[in-house]
Amino acid sequence: MNLKLDENIPQRLIQTLGQLGHDIDTVREEGLTGQTDPAVWTATQRSSRFFVTQDLDFPDIRVYTPGTRWIVARPLGRPRP
């Protein structure tokens, strides 16, 4: 799977996904750290990747409509807002 991983994704998970054969780009490697969500989203869309983040703004379907390739990863044991 072609993935772009946000700056809030742990390095250990990035390494594990790479070892499992996923094609990984990261926000850090692309110099997008600290950029706005729309800027990161545009870069993700241009590269036709699924975006993996822990940023809870991305599930806002008013901005990022369902079916547009985003995945929100929540740490285990952390309550949902």
C-alpha positions as CSV (number, residue, x, y, z in Angstrom):
1,M,0.0,0.0,0.0
2,N,1.3,3.5,-0.8
3,L,1.2,5.5,2.5
4,K,2.2,9.0,3.6
5,L,2.7,9.1,7.4
6,D,2.2,12.3,9.4
7,E,4.8,13.8,11.7
8,N,2.9,12.4,14.7
9,I,3.3,8.7,13.7
10,P,6.0,7.0,15.8
11,Q,9.2,6.0,14.1
12,R,8.8,2.4,15.2
13,L,5.5,2.2,13.3
14,I,7.1,3.7,10.2
15,Q,9.8,1.1,10.3
16,T,7.3,-1.7,10.9
17,L,5.1,-0.7,8.0
18,G,8.2,-0.5,5.7
19,Q,9.3,-4.0,6.8
20,L,5.8,-5.3,5.9
21,G,6.4,-4.1,2.4
22,H,4.4,-0.8,2.3
23,D,5.7,2.0,0.2
24,I,6.2,4.8,2.8
25,D,6.6,8.6,2.4
26,T,6.7,10.7,5.5
27,V,5.8,14.3,6.2
28,R,9.2,14.7,7.9
29,E,11.2,13.3,4.9
30,E,9.4,15.6,2.5
31,G,10.0,18.7,4.6
32,L,6.3,19.2,5.4
33,T,6.7,19.2,9.2
34,G,4.8,22.1,10.7
35,Q,2.8,22.8,7.5
36,T,-0.9,23.3,7.5
37,D,-3.2,20.4,7.2
38,P,-4.4,21.5,3.8
39,A,-0.8,21.7,2.5
40,V,0.0,18.2,3.8
41,W,-3.3,16.9,2.4
42,T,-2.5,18.4,-1.1
43,A,0.9,16.8,-1.1
44,T,-0.8,13.5,-0.2
45,Q,-3.4,13.7,-2.9
46,R,-0.7,14.6,-5.5
47,S,1.2,11.5,-4.7
48,S,-1.9,9.2,-4.7
49,R,-1.2,7.9,-1.2
50,F,-3.3,7.0,1.8
51,F,-2.6,9.5,4.6
52,V,-2.0,8.1,8.1
53,T,-2.2,10.5,11.0
54,Q,-3.2,10.8,14.7
55,D,-4.5,14.3,14.0
56,L,-8.1,14.3,15.0
57,D,-8.9,17.1,12.5
58,F,-8.8,14.7,9.6
59,P,-11.9,12.8,10.4
60,D,-13.9,16.1,9.8
61,I,-16.0,14.9,6.9
62,R,-17.0,18.5,6.2
63,V,-13.4,19.1,5.1
64,Y,-12.0,15.7,4.2
65,T,-14.8,13.7,2.6
66,P,-15.1,10.0,3.1
67,G,-13.5,7.9,0.4
68,T,-10.6,10.4,-0.1
69,R,-7.8,8.2,1.4
70,W,-7.2,9.2,5.0
71,I,-6.7,6.9,8.0
72,V,-6.7,8.2,11.6
73,A,-4.6,6.0,13.9
74,R,-5.4,6.2,17.6
75,P,-3.1,4.8,20.2
76,L,-4.5,1.7,22.0
77,G,-5.9,2.4,25.4
78,R,-6.6,6.1,24.7
79,P,-10.3,7.1,25.0
80,R,-12.1,8.5,22.0
81,P,-13.1,12.2,22.3
